[in-house]
């Protein structure tokens, strides 16, 4: 990770850690780097989520891009995976998504994508940061070379058509619940499911600039669980603010995590001879229960660091076709370069319809170990993580658990948090050991 950009872009509180000046500078650099620097006029596509500040960053990025001679194509409110898709298929030099994903409305972020719709490479990100730090001087465009903005809502519509084409089945008469988190998917998800014939029930589809992720979406899936039960729905899907994540709810109201999706779709691929390398890609946050279920059906797995960026890197290097995170980022690399919540929904529906089974039955073989995860806000993530006493406490827990569980302590890639997670045979054991480690972090004065 760089000075400004983490695993998922440059993120921070709007006009505090991430300012409109930062956005102008990022636009200035990208417009020059992909344009004048390469002897042509750059074309950059931009999408945003529903946060109030997203409009400010959109205009600021466009200002910087045009000042460097680039043309900025604006998709307006749309999803991160839609920007990745359009960047790739419409031959843009790069793509930009304005979103802080699952964070509250007052945070925002700028995600950069290369011309293939993949997360920007580290080398280019470091050049952007050099410009942010004043290490480079760039010319401004003049006269005929000044850039322009182009309304590109057609790109969003093309993505909707692409999603519809991804389904092999009609959803006629299937009752589907959608929690669109007052975010990027608020219009797109319903359009896709309506077109496929489902009976669609939508909640949290009234964005006002401040209610994105607010007690809704996949970070508050309890509301969708209740909604599915009360309305007798066949399945429910919940997204985050930029809709690159999806968690599901089965017809009984049970949560279906990204780990369940890897098992359900991984087995479906294996049964059809489509699971290349006979392997799925997980992260270190995947539950023991997933690995046990995969072992039983003879599916192998790789483990990466937390972050869909690392999952995708593994998939590119190995040719693995399916990977993801427990939190709901699932990547189907045959179709997309990033996690796509709506595509994940369609793939779950595909397995349900192909096997003619309810989601609860498909997910039943994955029996989770109890897990407790607590986020601790700290002054300095590296100092807290590397404190010898904290490390000693973590080792003591690991030794005590042995083969009956595990502990994972890691830094958040997007927030000033240390995440402490324990899996064990009971919730009580998990809670006990998580609290022991957090008490050491607090005693050493690391809490913010």
C-alpha positions as CSV (number, residue, x, y, z in Angstrom):
1,X,0.0,0.0,0.0
2,X,1.1,3.6,-0.7
3,X,0.9,6.7,1.3
4,X,-2.6,7.6,0.1
5,X,-3.9,4.6,-1.7
6,X,-4.8,1.4,0.3
7,X,-6.0,-2.0,-1.0
8,X,-9.2,-0.4,-2.2
9,X,-8.3,3.1,-3.4
10,X,-7.7,6.4,-1.7
11,X,-10.3,6.5,1.0
12,X,-11.0,8.9,3.9
13,X,-13.5,11.4,5.4
14,X,-14.7,13.8,2.7
15,X,-12.7,17.0,2.7
16,X,-10.8,15.9,5.7
17,X,-8.5,13.1,4.7
18,X,-9.7,13.0,1.1
19,X,-10.2,16.6,-0.2
20,X,-11.5,17.9,-3.5
21,X,-8.0,19.2,-4.2
22,X,-6.8,15.6,-4.1
23,X,-9.5,14.7,-6.7
24,X,-8.4,17.5,-9.0
25,X,-4.8,16.4,-8.8
26,X,-5.7,12.8,-9.4
27,X,-7.6,13.9,-12.5
28,X,-4.8,16.1,-13.6
29,X,-2.3,13.3,-13.4
30,X,-4.4,10.6,-15.1
31,X,-5.4,13.0,-17.9
32,X,-1.7,13.7,-18.6
33,X,-0.4,10.2,-18.0
34,X,-2.8,8.5,-20.3
35,X,-2.9,11.4,-22.8
36,X,-0.1,13.8,-23.4
37,X,2.5,11.4,-21.9
38,X,1.4,8.9,-24.6
39,X,0.9,11.3,-27.4
40,X,-2.9,11.2,-27.6
41,X,-6.1,12.4,-26.0
42,X,-7.0,10.3,-23.0
43,X,-10.5,8.9,-22.5
44,X,-11.5,8.2,-18.9
45,X,-14.9,6.9,-17.6
46,X,-16.2,7.8,-14.2
47,X,-18.9,6.4,-11.9
48,X,-20.1,7.3,-8.5
49,X,-22.2,6.0,-5.6
50,X,-25.0,8.0,-3.9
51,X,-23.1,9.9,-1.2
52,X,-23.6,13.6,-1.2
53,X,-19.8,14.2,-1.6
54,X,-19.6,11.9,-4.6
55,X,-20.9,14.8,-6.8
56,X,-18.1,17.1,-5.5
57,X,-15.4,14.5,-6.4
58,X,-17.0,13.8,-9.7
59,X,-16.8,17.4,-10.8
60,X,-13.3,17.8,-9.3
61,X,-12.0,14.8,-11.1
62,X,-13.5,16.0,-14.4
63,X,-11.9,19.4,-13.8
64,X,-8.5,17.9,-13.4
65,X,-8.9,15.5,-16.4
66,X,-10.1,18.3,-18.7
67,X,-7.3,20.6,-17.6
68,X,-4.9,18.0,-18.7
69,X,-6.6,17.5,-22.0
70,X,-8.6,14.4,-21.3
71,X,-12.2,13.7,-22.1
72,X,-14.2,12.5,-19.1
73,X,-17.2,10.2,-19.7
74,X,-19.7,10.3,-16.8
75,X,-21.8,7.2,-16.0
76,X,-23.4,9.0,-13.0
77,X,-24.7,6.8,-10.1
78,X,-23.6,3.2,-10.9
79,X,-21.7,0.3,-9.5
80,X,-18.0,-0.4,-9.2
81,X,-18.2,-3.5,-11.4
82,X,-20.1,-1.6,-14.0
83,X,-17.3,0.9,-14.3
84,X,-14.8,-2.0,-14.6
85,X,-16.9,-3.7,-17.3
86,X,-17.4,-0.5,-19.4
87,X,-13.7,0.5,-19.0
88,X,-12.7,-2.8,-20.5
89,X,-15.3,-3.3,-23.3
90,X,-15.4,0.3,-24.5
91,X,-11.7,0.7,-24.7
92,X,-11.2,3.5,-22.1
93,X,-7.7,4.3,-21.0
94,X,-8.7,4.0,-17.4
95,X,-11.8,4.0,-15.1
96,X,-12.5,5.8,-11.9
97,X,-15.1,4.9,-9.3
98,X,-16.1,7.3,-6.5
99,X,-17.1,5.3,-3.5
100,X,-16.2,4.3,0.0
101,X,-18.0,1.0,-0.4
102,X,-19.6,-0.1,2.9
103,X,-18.3,3.0,4.9
104,X,-20.7,5.6,6.2
105,X,-21.9,8.5,4.1
106,X,-19.3,11.0,5.4
107,X,-16.4,8.9,4.1
108,X,-15.6,8.6,0.4
109,X,-13.0,7.1,-1.9
110,X,-11.4,7.2,-5.3
111,X,-10.8,3.8,-6.9
112,X,-8.6,3.6,-10.0
113,X,-8.9,1.0,-12.7
114,X,-6.6,0.3,-15.6
115,X,-7.8,-0.1,-19.2
116,X,-8.6,-3.8,-18.6
117,X,-11.0,-2.9,-15.8
118,X,-8.5,-4.2,-13.2
119,X,-7.4,-2.4,-10.1
120,X,-4.6,0.0,-11.0
121,X,-1.1,-1.4,-10.8
122,X,1.2,-0.3,-7.9
123,X,3.7,1.4,-10.2
124,X,1.1,3.8,-11.6
125,X,-0.4,4.4,-8.2
126,X,3.0,5.4,-6.9
127,X,3.3,7.9,-9.7
128,X,-0.1,9.4,-8.8
129,X,1.2,9.7,-5.2
130,X,4.3,11.5,-6.4
131,X,2.2,14.1,-8.1
132,X,0.0,14.5,-5.0
133,X,3.2,15.1,-3.0
134,X,4.4,17.8,-5.5
135,X,7.2,15.8,-7.0
136,X,6.1,16.3,-10.5
137,X,5.0,19.3,-12.6
138,X,2.5,18.8,-15.4
139,X,1.5,21.1,-18.3
140,X,-2.0,22.3,-18.7
141,X,-4.0,21.9,-21.9
142,X,-4.7,25.0,-24.0
143,X,-7.0,26.0,-26.8
144,X,-8.2,23.0,-28.8
145,X,-6.5,20.5,-26.5
146,X,-8.7,21.3,-23.4
147,X,-10.9,18.3,-22.6
148,X,-14.6,17.9,-22.3
149,X,-17.2,15.9,-20.4
150,X,-19.5,13.4,-22.1
151,X,-22.8,12.1,-20.6
152,X,-22.3,8.3,-20.7
153,X,-25.4,6.9,-19.0
154,X,-25.5,4.6,-22.0
155,X,-22.6,2.8,-20.4
156,X,-24.7,2.0,-17.4
157,X,-27.5,0.7,-19.6
158,X,-25.1,-1.5,-21.5
159,X,-24.0,-3.0,-18.2
160,X,-27.6,-3.7,-17.3
161,X,-28.0,-5.5,-20.6
162,X,-24.8,-7.5,-19.9
163,X,-26.1,-8.6,-16.6
164,X,-29.4,-9.7,-18.0
165,X,-27.5,-11.8,-20.6
166,X,-25.6,-13.5,-17.8
167,X,-28.6,-15.5,-16.8
168,X,-29.3,-18.9,-18.4
169,X,-32.8,-19.1,-16.8
170,X,-36.0,-17.1,-16.5
171,X,-36.8,-16.1,-13.0
172,X,-40.5,-16.2,-13.6
173,X,-42.6,-16.4,-10.5
174,X,-39.6,-16.6,-8.1
175,X,-40.0,-14.2,-5.3
176,X,-36.7,-12.3,-4.8
177,X,-35.9,-9.7,-2.1
178,X,-33.2,-7.1,-2.7
179,X,-31.6,-4.7,-0.2
180,X,-29.8,-2.2,-2.3
181,X,-28.3,-0.3,0.7
182,X,-29.5,3.1,-0.6
183,X,-26.4,2.9,-2.8
184,X,-25.2,2.3,-6.3
185,X,-27.4,-0.7,-7.1
186,X,-30.7,1.1,-6.2
187,X,-31.9,1.3,-9.8
188,X,-29.7,-1.3,-11.5
189,X,-30.5,-4.4,-9.5
190,X,-34.2,-4.1,-9.8
191,X,-33.9,-3.5,-13.6
192,X,-32.0,-6.7,-14.0
193,X,-34.3,-8.9,-11.9
194,X,-37.5,-7.3,-13.4
195,X,-36.2,-8.1,-16.9
196,X,-35.6,-11.7,-16.0
197,X,-39.2,-12.1,-14.8
198,X,-38.7,-12.3,-11.0
199,X,-41.3,-11.1,-8.5
200,X,-39.1,-8.4,-7.0
201,X,-39.4,-6.9,-3.5
202,X,-36.9,-4.1,-2.8
203,X,-35.9,-2.3,0.4
204,X,-33.6,0.6,1.1
205,X,-34.0,2.1,-2.4
206,X,-34.5,5.8,-1.5
207,X,-31.0,7.3,-1.4
208,X,-30.8,10.9,-0.1
209,X,-27.0,11.4,0.0
210,X,-26.8,10.5,3.7
211,X,-28.4,7.1,4.1
212,X,-26.1,4.9,2.1
213,X,-25.2,1.8,4.2
214,X,-27.1,3.4,7.1
215,X,-28.6,0.4,9.0
216,X,-29.1,-1.4,5.7
217,X,-27.4,-3.5,3.0
218,X,-25.0,-6.4,3.6
219,X,-23.5,-4.9,6.7
220,X,-26.9,-4.9,8.4
221,X,-28.4,-8.0,6.8
222,X,-30.7,-8.7,9.7
223,X,-33.3,-6.4,8.0
224,X,-33.3,-8.5,4.9
225,X,-33.6,-11.7,6.9
226,X,-36.7,-10.4,8.6
227,X,-38.0,-9.1,5.2
228,X,-37.6,-12.5,3.5
229,X,-39.4,-14.3,6.3
230,X,-42.3,-11.8,6.6
231,X,-42.9,-11.8,2.9
232,X,-42.4,-15.5,2.2
233,X,-39.7,-14.9,-0.3
234,X,-37.6,-17.6,-2.0
235,X,-34.3,-15.8,-1.7
236,X,-32.9,-12.4,-0.8
237,X,-29.8,-10.5,-1.8
238,X,-28.1,-7.6,0.0
239,X,-25.4,-5.4,-1.5
240,X,-23.0,-2.8,-0.1
241,X,-22.7,0.9,-1.2
242,X,-21.0,0.3,-4.5
243,X,-22.5,-3.2,-5.1
244,X,-19.3,-5.1,-5.5
245,X,-20.3,-7.3,-2.6
246,X,-23.3,-9.5,-2.1
247,X,-24.6,-11.6,0.8
248,X,-27.7,-13.7,0.5
249,X,-30.5,-14.9,2.7
250,X,-32.1,-18.3,2.1
251,X,-35.9,-19.0,2.2
252,X,-35.6,-19.8,5.9
253,X,-33.9,-16.5,6.8
254,X,-30.4,-17.9,7.2
255,X,-27.4,-15.8,6.1
256,X,-25.5,-17.1,3.1
257,X,-21.9,-15.6,3.2
258,X,-19.2,-15.4,0.5
259,X,-17.8,-18.7,1.9
260,X,-21.1,-20.4,1.2
261,X,-21.1,-19.0,-2.3
262,X,-17.6,-20.4,-3.0
263,X,-18.8,-23.8,-1.9
264,X,-22.1,-23.7,-3.7
265,X,-20.8,-22.4,-7.0
266,X,-17.5,-24.2,-6.7
267,X,-19.3,-27.6,-6.4
268,X,-21.6,-26.7,-9.3
269,X,-18.5,-25.9,-11.5
270,X,-16.8,-29.1,-10.5
271,X,-19.8,-31.2,-11.3
272,X,-19.9,-29.8,-14.8
273,X,-16.1,-30.0,-15.3
274,X,-15.7,-26.3,-15.3
275,X,-13.6,-25.8,-12.2
276,X,-10.2,-25.3,-13.6
277,X,-7.4,-26.6,-11.5
278,X,-10.1,-28.1,-9.2
279,X,-9.5,-25.2,-6.9
280,X,-11.2,-22.1,-5.4
281,X,-9.4,-19.1,-4.0
282,X,-10.2,-18.0,-0.4
283,X,-8.7,-15.5,2.0
284,X,-7.3,-16.1,5.5
285,X,-10.7,-14.9,6.8
286,X,-12.6,-17.9,5.4
287,X,-14.1,-20.1,8.0
288,X,-12.9,-23.6,9.0
289,X,-16.3,-24.9,8.0
290,X,-15.7,-23.9,4.4
291,X,-12.5,-25.9,4.2
292,X,-14.1,-28.9,5.8
293,X,-16.9,-28.9,3.3
294,X,-14.5,-28.4,0.4
295,X,-12.4,-31.3,1.6
296,X,-15.4,-33.6,1.6
297,X,-16.2,-33.0,-2.0
298,X,-12.6,-33.0,-3.1
299,X,-12.1,-29.4,-4.0
300,X,-8.8,-27.8,-3.3
301,X,-8.1,-24.2,-2.3
302,X,-5.6,-21.4,-2.2
303,X,-5.5,-18.8,0.7
304,X,-4.5,-15.2,0.1
305,X,-4.3,-12.1,2.2
306,X,-7.6,-10.3,2.9
307,X,-8.7,-8.2,0.0
308,X,-10.3,-9.0,-3.4
309,X,-7.2,-7.4,-5.0
310,X,-5.1,-10.3,-3.7
311,X,-7.8,-12.9,-4.6
312,X,-7.8,-11.6,-8.2
313,X,-4.0,-11.5,-8.4
314,X,-4.0,-15.2,-7.5
315,X,-6.6,-15.9,-10.1
316,X,-4.6,-14.1,-12.8
317,X,-1.4,-16.0,-11.9
318,X,-2.9,-19.4,-11.6
319,X,-5.9,-19.4,-13.9
320,X,-8.3,-20.2,-11.1
321,X,-11.8,-19.3,-12.1
322,X,-13.6,-18.7,-8.8
323,X,-12.5,-16.8,-5.7
324,X,-13.7,-14.5,-3.0
325,X,-14.1,-13.3,0.5
326,X,-16.4,-14.3,3.3
327,X,-17.6,-10.7,3.3
328,X,-19.3,-11.1,-0.1
329,X,-16.7,-10.1,-2.7
330,X,-16.9,-13.0,-5.2
331,X,-15.0,-13.0,-8.4
332,X,-16.0,-15.1,-11.4
333,X,-13.0,-14.4,-13.5
334,X,-14.5,-15.8,-16.8
335,X,-16.8,-12.8,-16.7
336,X,-15.5,-10.0,-14.6
337,X,-12.2,-8.6,-13.2
338,X,-13.7,-7.6,-9.9
339,X,-16.3,-8.6,-7.3
340,X,-19.8,-8.0,-8.6
341,X,-22.7,-8.3,-6.3
342,X,-25.4,-8.5,-8.9
343,X,-23.5,-11.1,-10.9
344,X,-23.1,-13.1,-7.7
345,X,-26.9,-13.0,-7.2
346,X,-27.4,-14.3,-10.7
347,X,-24.9,-17.1,-10.2
348,X,-26.7,-18.2,-7.0
349,X,-30.0,-18.1,-8.8
350,X,-28.4,-20.2,-11.6
351,X,-27.5,-23.0,-9.2
352,X,-30.9,-23.0,-7.5
353,X,-32.7,-23.3,-10.8
354,X,-30.3,-25.8,-12.4
355,X,-30.4,-28.1,-9.4
356,X,-34.0,-27.3,-8.5
357,X,-33.1,-27.0,-4.9
358,X,-33.7,-24.2,-2.3
359,X,-30.7,-22.2,-1.2
360,X,-30.9,-23.6,2.3
361,X,-30.3,-27.1,1.0
362,X,-27.4,-26.0,-1.3
363,X,-25.6,-24.3,1.6
364,X,-26.3,-27.0,4.3
365,X,-22.9,-28.8,4.0
366,X,-21.0,-25.7,5.1
367,X,-21.3,-25.7,8.9
368,X,-19.5,-22.7,10.3
369,X,-17.2,-22.7,13.4
370,X,-18.3,-20.0,15.8
371,X,-16.4,-16.8,15.1
372,X,-16.0,-13.5,16.9
373,X,-14.5,-10.5,15.1
374,X,-14.0,-7.2,16.8
375,X,-12.7,-4.0,15.3
376,X,-10.4,-1.8,17.5
377,X,-9.9,1.8,16.5
378,X,-6.2,2.6,17.1
379,X,-3.8,5.5,16.8
380,X,-1.4,3.7,14.6
381,X,-2.1,0.3,13.0
382,X,1.6,-0.7,12.6
383,X,2.5,0.2,16.2
384,X,-0.4,-1.7,17.6
385,X,0.1,-4.7,15.3
386,X,3.9,-4.9,16.0
387,X,3.8,-4.3,19.7
388,X,5.8,-7.2,21.3
389,X,3.2,-7.6,24.1
390,X,0.3,-7.7,21.7
391,X,2.2,-10.3,19.6
392,X,2.9,-12.3,22.7
393,X,-0.8,-12.2,23.6
394,X,-1.8,-13.4,20.1
395,X,0.8,-16.3,20.3
396,X,-0.6,-17.3,23.7
397,X,-4.1,-17.6,22.3
398,X,-2.9,-19.5,19.2
399,X,-1.0,-22.0,21.5
400,X,-4.1,-22.4,23.7
401,X,-6.3,-23.1,20.7
402,X,-4.0,-25.5,19.0
403,X,-5.9,-27.5,16.4
404,X,-9.3,-26.6,17.8
405,X,-9.4,-23.1,16.4
406,X,-7.4,-20.1,15.2
407,X,-6.7,-16.4,15.9
408,X,-6.2,-13.8,13.2
409,X,-5.1,-10.2,14.0
410,X,-4.7,-7.9,11.0
411,X,-4.8,-4.2,10.0
412,X,-7.8,-2.9,8.1
413,X,-6.8,-1.8,4.6
414,X,-9.3,1.1,4.5
415,X,-9.9,2.3,8.1
416,X,-7.8,3.0,11.2
417,X,-8.7,-0.3,12.7
418,X,-7.1,-3.5,14.0
419,X,-9.3,-6.5,13.4
420,X,-9.1,-9.3,16.0
421,X,-10.8,-12.5,15.0
422,X,-11.0,-15.9,16.8
423,X,-12.6,-19.1,15.6
424,X,-13.2,-21.9,18.1
425,X,-15.6,-24.6,19.2
426,X,-17.9,-22.2,21.1
427,X,-18.8,-18.6,21.1
428,X,-17.7,-18.3,24.7
429,X,-14.2,-19.4,23.9
430,X,-14.0,-17.0,20.9
431,X,-15.2,-14.1,23.0
432,X,-12.7,-14.9,25.8
433,X,-9.7,-14.9,23.6
434,X,-10.7,-11.9,21.5
435,X,-11.2,-9.9,24.7
436,X,-7.8,-11.0,26.1
437,X,-6.0,-9.6,23.1
438,X,-8.0,-6.4,23.0
439,X,-7.3,-5.8,26.7
440,X,-3.5,-5.9,25.9
441,X,-4.0,-3.4,23.0
442,X,-5.9,-1.1,25.4
443,X,-3.4,-1.5,28.2
444,X,-0.5,-0.5,26.0
445,X,-2.3,2.8,25.1
446,X,-2.9,2.0,21.4
447,X,-6.6,2.8,21.4
448,X,-7.6,6.0,19.5
